Amino acid sequence: MELLDSLSLLNLNPNKPDAIFLDLYIPQMDGKECLINIRKNIEFENIPVIIYSTEFNLDRIEKLLSLGANRYLR
C-alpha cells in the first residue's frame, strides 16, 4: 500500500490510532513530509507521533520535534 493511500485511510477511518510510528525514510514521501501532513489534520493533534530511524542528526531531530513529533527513536 502506498503512503498516500495510508494517509487517506487514516483520515477516513473513524477509529483513530493511539499512536503513530513513522519511519523517517519511507518511499514516495519522507517522514518529515508525512509528519507535516499528519499534524495539519486537527483530528490527529492529540495522537503521539513517534519517529524512528537509524539516523542520529541532532539538528534534524530538533526540527522534527518542533514540527510535532513527540519522540524520536534510534
N, CA, C and O atoms as a GROMACS GRO file, in nm:
protein
  296
    1MET      N    1   0.084  -0.116   0.000
    1MET     CA    2   0.000   0.000   0.000
    1MET      C    3   0.089   0.124   0.000
    1MET      O    4   0.187   0.131   0.074
    2GLU      N    5   0.056   0.220  -0.081
    2GLU     CA    6   0.134   0.341  -0.089
    2GLU      C    7   0.105   0.430   0.031
    2GLU      O    8  -0.001   0.420   0.093
    3LEU      N    9   0.202   0.517   0.064
    3LEU     CA   10   0.186   0.604   0.179
    3LEU      C   11   0.068   0.697   0.164
    3LEU      O   12  -0.007   0.717   0.259
    4LEU      N   13   0.049   0.754   0.046
    4LEU     CA   14  -0.063   0.846   0.028
    4LEU      C   15  -0.195   0.774   0.053
    4LEU      O   16  -0.288   0.833   0.109
    5ASP      N   17  -0.204   0.649   0.011
    5ASP     CA   18  -0.323   0.571   0.041
    5ASP      C   19  -0.338   0.551   0.191
    5ASP      O   20  -0.450   0.556   0.244
    6SER      N   21  -0.228   0.529   0.260
    6SER     CA   22  -0.231   0.511   0.404
    6SER      C   23  -0.280   0.637   0.474
    6SER      O   24  -0.359   0.629   0.568
    7LEU      N   25  -0.233   0.754   0.429
    7LEU     CA   26  -0.280   0.879   0.488
    7LEU      C   27  -0.429   0.899   0.463
    7LEU      O   28  -0.501   0.945   0.551
    8SER      N   29  -0.475   0.863   0.344
    8SER     CA   30  -0.618   0.874   0.314
    8SER      C   31  -0.699   0.781   0.404
    8SER      O   32  -0.802   0.821   0.457
    9LEU      N   33  -0.650   0.658   0.420
    9LEU     CA   34  -0.720   0.564   0.507
    9LEU      C   35  -0.721   0.613   0.652
    9LEU      O   36  -0.821   0.598   0.722
   10LEU      N   37  -0.611   0.670   0.694
   10LEU     CA   38  -0.603   0.723   0.830
   10LEU      C   39  -0.706   0.834   0.849
   10LEU      O   40  -0.770   0.843   0.954
   11ASN      N   41  -0.722   0.918   0.748
   11ASN     CA   42  -0.818   1.028   0.756
   11ASN      C   43  -0.962   0.979   0.752
   11ASN      O   44  -1.049   1.036   0.818
   12LEU      N   45  -0.988   0.874   0.676
   12LEU     CA   46  -1.125   0.826   0.659
   12LEU      C   47  -1.172   0.733   0.770
   12LEU      O   48  -1.292   0.720   0.794
   13ASN      N   49  -1.078   0.668   0.838
   13ASN     CA   50  -1.114   0.570   0.940
   13ASN      C   51  -1.168   0.641   1.065
   13ASN      O   52  -1.100   0.728   1.120
   14PRO      N   53  -1.288   0.605   1.111
   14PRO     CA   54  -1.342   0.670   1.231
   14PRO      C   55  -1.267   0.628   1.359
   14PRO      O   56  -1.271   0.699   1.460
   15ASN      N   57  -1.199   0.514   1.355
   15ASN     CA   58  -1.120   0.467   1.469
   15ASN      C   59  -0.977   0.520   1.456
   15ASN      O   60  -0.900   0.471   1.373
   16LYS      N   61  -0.943   0.616   1.536
   16LYS     CA   62  -0.810   0.675   1.528
   16LYS      C   63  -0.712   0.594   1.613
   16LYS      O   64  -0.750   0.537   1.715
   17PRO      N   65  -0.586   0.587   1.571
   17PRO     CA   66  -0.486   0.509   1.645
   17PRO      C   67  -0.448   0.576   1.776
   17PRO      O   68  -0.468   0.697   1.794
   18ASP      N   69  -0.395   0.497   1.869
   18ASP     CA   70  -0.346   0.552   1.995
   18ASP      C   71  -0.212   0.621   1.977
   18ASP      O   72  -0.178   0.713   2.053
   19ALA      N   73  -0.136   0.579   1.877
   19ALA     CA   74  -0.006   0.639   1.845
   19ALA      C   75   0.026   0.607   1.700
   19ALA      O   76  -0.026   0.511   1.643
   20ILE      N   77   0.112   0.690   1.641
   20ILE     CA   78   0.157   0.668   1.504
   20ILE      C   79   0.308   0.653   1.508
   20ILE      O   80   0.379   0.743   1.554
   21PHE      N   81   0.358   0.539   1.458
   21PHE     CA   82   0.502   0.516   1.445
   21PHE      C   83   0.538   0.543   1.300
   21PHE      O   84   0.479   0.484   1.209
   22LEU      N   85   0.634   0.630   1.280
   22LEU     CA   86   0.665   0.679   1.146
   22LEU      C   87   0.813   0.661   1.117
   22LEU      O   88   0.898   0.716   1.187
   23ASP      N   89   0.842   0.585   1.013
   23ASP     CA   90   0.980   0.567   0.968
   23ASP      C   91   1.024   0.696   0.900
   23ASP      O   92   0.950   0.752   0.820
   24LEU      N   93   1.143   0.743   0.931
   24LEU     CA   94   1.193   0.867   0.874
   24LEU      C   95   1.218   0.853   0.724
   24LEU      O   96   1.200   0.950   0.650
   25TYR      N   97   1.258   0.736   0.680
   25TYR     CA   98   1.287   0.714   0.538
   25TYR      C   99   1.189   0.615   0.478
   25TYR      O  100   1.215   0.495   0.472
   26ILE      N  101   1.076   0.668   0.432
   26ILE     CA  102   0.974   0.586   0.370
   26ILE      C  103   0.965   0.623   0.222
   26ILE      O  104   0.995   0.737   0.185
   27PRO      N  105   0.925   0.529   0.137
   27PRO     CA  106   0.917   0.558  -0.007
   27PRO      C  107   0.812   0.664  -0.038
   27PRO      O  108   0.713   0.677   0.034
   28GLN      N  109   0.832   0.738  -0.143
   28GLN     CA  110   0.741   0.835  -0.202
   28GLN      C  111   0.725   0.964  -0.122
   28GLN      O  112   0.701   1.068  -0.182
   29MET      N  113   0.736   0.961   0.009
   29MET     CA  114   0.724   1.080   0.091
   29MET      C  115   0.812   1.056   0.213
   29MET      O  116   0.796   0.954   0.279
   30ASP      N  117   0.903   1.148   0.244
   30ASP     CA  118   0.986   1.121   0.361
   30ASP      C  119   0.908   1.144   0.490
   30ASP      O  120   0.800   1.202   0.488
   31GLY      N  121   0.963   1.098   0.599
   31GLY     CA  122   0.895   1.105   0.728
   31GLY      C  123   0.862   1.246   0.770
   31GLY      O  124   0.758   1.269   0.832
   32LYS      N  125   0.948   1.342   0.738
   32LYS     CA  126   0.922   1.482   0.773
   32LYS      C  127   0.797   1.531   0.702
   32LYS      O  128   0.711   1.594   0.763
   33GLU      N  129   0.788   1.504   0.573
   33GLU     CA  130   0.672   1.547   0.496
   33GLU      C  131   0.544   1.479   0.546
   33GLU      O  132   0.439   1.543   0.555
   34CYS      N  133   0.554   1.352   0.579
   34CYS     CA  134   0.439   1.279   0.632
   34CYS      C  135   0.396   1.337   0.768
   34CYS      O  136   0.277   1.354   0.793
   35LEU      N  137   0.493   1.367   0.853
   35LEU     CA  138   0.464   1.428   0.983
   35LEU      C  139   0.390   1.560   0.965
   35LEU      O  140   0.291   1.586   1.034
   36ILE      N  141   0.436   1.641   0.873
   36ILE     CA  142   0.370   1.770   0.847
   36ILE      C  143   0.226   1.748   0.804
   36ILE      O  144   0.136   1.819   0.849
   37ASN      N  145   0.203   1.651   0.716
   37ASN     CA  146   0.067   1.621   0.671
   37ASN      C  147  -0.021   1.569   0.784
   37ASN      O  148  -0.139   1.605   0.792
   38ILE      N  149   0.034   1.487   0.870
   38ILE     CA  150  -0.043   1.436   0.984
   38ILE      C  151  -0.080   1.550   1.077
   38ILE      O  152  -0.194   1.559   1.123
   39ARG      N  153   0.015   1.637   1.106
   39ARG     CA  154  -0.009   1.746   1.200
   39ARG      C  155  -0.099   1.856   1.145
   39ARG      O  156  -0.149   1.938   1.221
   40LYS      N  157  -0.120   1.860   1.014
   40LYS     CA  158  -0.213   1.956   0.954
   40LYS      C  159  -0.358   1.921   0.988
   40LYS      O  160  -0.446   2.007   0.984
   41ASN      N  161  -0.382   1.795   1.022
   41ASN     CA  162  -0.518   1.748   1.049
   41ASN      C  163  -0.548   1.759   1.197
   41ASN      O  164  -0.483   1.695   1.279
   42ILE      N  165  -0.645   1.841   1.232
   42ILE     CA  166  -0.680   1.865   1.373
   42ILE      C  167  -0.724   1.737   1.445
   42ILE      O  168  -0.712   1.728   1.567
   43GLU      N  169  -0.775   1.638   1.370
   43GLU     CA  170  -0.817   1.511   1.432
   43GLU      C  171  -0.701   1.434   1.494
   43GLU      O  172  -0.722   1.348   1.578
   44PHE      N  173  -0.579   1.466   1.452
   44PHE     CA  174  -0.462   1.392   1.499
   44PHE      C  175  -0.376   1.472   1.596
   44PHE      O  176  -0.266   1.428   1.632
   45GLU      N  177  -0.423   1.589   1.639
   45GLU     CA  178  -0.339   1.675   1.724
   45GLU      C  179  -0.304   1.612   1.858
   45GLU      O  180  -0.201   1.646   1.916
   46ASN      N  181  -0.386   1.523   1.909
   46ASN     CA  182  -0.358   1.460   2.038
   46ASN      C  183  -0.301   1.320   2.026
   46ASN      O  184  -0.281   1.252   2.127
   47ILE      N  185  -0.275   1.275   1.904
   47ILE     CA  186  -0.218   1.142   1.883
   47ILE      C  187  -0.066   1.155   1.878
   47ILE      O  188  -0.013   1.228   1.793
   48PRO      N  189   0.005   1.087   1.965
   48PRO     CA  190   0.152   1.094   1.962
   48PRO      C  191   0.208   1.036   1.832
   48PRO      O  192   0.163   0.933   1.784
   49VAL      N  193   0.307   1.106   1.779
   49VAL     CA  194   0.379   1.058   1.660
   49VAL      C  195   0.522   1.029   1.703
   49VAL      O  196   0.594   1.117   1.749
   50ILE      N  197   0.562   0.904   1.688
   50ILE     CA  198   0.696   0.860   1.724
   50ILE      C  199   0.771   0.830   1.594
   50ILE      O  200   0.729   0.744   1.516
   51ILE      N  201   0.880   0.898   1.572
   51ILE     CA  202   0.960   0.877   1.453
   51ILE      C  203   1.076   0.786   1.489
   51ILE      O  204   1.137   0.800   1.595
   52TYR      N  205   1.105   0.693   1.399
   52TYR     CA  206   1.220   0.605   1.423
   52TYR      C  207   1.309   0.602   1.299
   52TYR      O  208   1.263   0.612   1.186
   53SER      N  209   1.439   0.588   1.325
   53SER     CA  210   1.538   0.585   1.218
   53SER      C  211   1.671   0.543   1.276
   53SER      O  212   1.693   0.547   1.397
   54THR      N  213   1.761   0.502   1.188
   54THR     CA  214   1.898   0.474   1.230
   54THR      C  215   1.981   0.603   1.231
   54THR      O  216   2.091   0.606   1.286
   55GLU      N  217   1.928   0.708   1.171
   55GLU     CA  218   1.998   0.837   1.166
   55GLU      C  219   1.998   0.903   1.303
   55GLU      O  220   1.901   0.896   1.377
   56PHE      N  221   2.110   0.968   1.335
   56PHE     CA  222   2.116   1.043   1.460
   56PHE      C  223   2.180   1.179   1.433
   56PHE      O  224   2.298   1.201   1.460
   57ASN      N  225   2.098   1.269   1.380
   57ASN     CA  226   2.140   1.405   1.350
   57ASN      C  227   2.060   1.497   1.442
   57ASN      O  228   1.939   1.514   1.424
   58LEU      N  229   2.126   1.555   1.542
   58LEU     CA  230   2.056   1.633   1.644
   58LEU      C  231   1.978   1.750   1.585
   58LEU      O  232   1.868   1.779   1.632
   59ASP      N  233   2.033   1.817   1.484
   59ASP     CA  234   1.961   1.929   1.423
   59ASP      C  235   1.831   1.880   1.358
   59ASP      O  236   1.726   1.943   1.372
   60ARG      N  237   1.839   1.769   1.288
   60ARG     CA  238   1.719   1.714   1.224
   60ARG      C  239   1.618   1.667   1.327
   60ARG      O  240   1.497   1.687   1.311
   61ILE      N  241   1.666   1.604   1.432
   61ILE     CA  242   1.575   1.559   1.539
   61ILE      C  243   1.503   1.677   1.602
   61ILE      O  244   1.382   1.672   1.624
   62GLU      N  245   1.576   1.783   1.632
   62GLU     CA  246   1.514   1.903   1.690
   62GLU      C  247   1.409   1.961   1.596
   62GLU      O  248   1.303   2.005   1.641
   63LYS      N  249   1.437   1.962   1.467
   63LYS     CA  250   1.341   2.013   1.368
   63LYS      C  251   1.215   1.927   1.367
   63LYS      O  252   1.104   1.980   1.364
   64LEU      N  253   1.231   1.795   1.370
   64LEU     CA  254   1.116   1.705   1.371
   64LEU      C  255   1.031   1.725   1.497
   64LEU      O  256   0.908   1.722   1.490
   65LEU      N  257   1.097   1.743   1.609
   65LEU     CA  258   1.024   1.768   1.734
   65LEU      C  259   0.948   1.900   1.727
   65LEU      O  260   0.836   1.911   1.777
   66SER      N  261   1.010   2.000   1.665
   66SER     CA  262   0.943   2.130   1.653
   66SER      C  263   0.824   2.124   1.557
   66SER      O  264   0.733   2.206   1.565
   67LEU      N  265   0.825   2.027   1.465
   67LEU     CA  266   0.715   2.010   1.370
   67LEU      C  267   0.601   1.924   1.426
   67LEU      O  268   0.498   1.908   1.361
   68GLY      N  269   0.620   1.870   1.547
   68GLY     CA  270   0.511   1.797   1.609
   68GLY      C  271   0.537   1.653   1.644
   68GLY      O  272   0.449   1.586   1.698
   69ALA      N  273   0.657   1.604   1.616
   69ALA     CA  274   0.689   1.467   1.661
   69ALA      C  275   0.699   1.468   1.813
   69ALA      O  276   0.750   1.563   1.872
   70ASN      N  277   0.651   1.362   1.875
   70ASN     CA  278   0.656   1.354   2.021
   70ASN      C  279   0.781   1.286   2.072
   70ASN      O  280   0.830   1.316   2.181
   71ARG      N  281   0.833   1.194   1.994
   71ARG     CA  282   0.955   1.120   2.032
   71ARG      C  283   1.031   1.084   1.907
   71ARG      O  284   0.976   1.083   1.796
   72TYR      N  285   1.161   1.055   1.928
   72TYR     CA  286   1.247   1.009   1.819
   72TYR      C  287   1.322   0.889   1.872
   72TYR      O  288   1.394   0.898   1.972
   73LEU      N  289   1.306   0.777   1.805
   73LEU     CA  290   1.373   0.653   1.846
   73LEU      C  291   1.481   0.619   1.746
   73LEU      O  292   1.459   0.622   1.625
   74ARG      N  293   1.598   0.586   1.797
   74ARG     CA  294   1.707   0.545   1.711
   74ARG      C  295   1.730   0.397   1.728
   74ARG      O  296   1.819   0.340   1.665
   0.00000   0.00000   0.00000
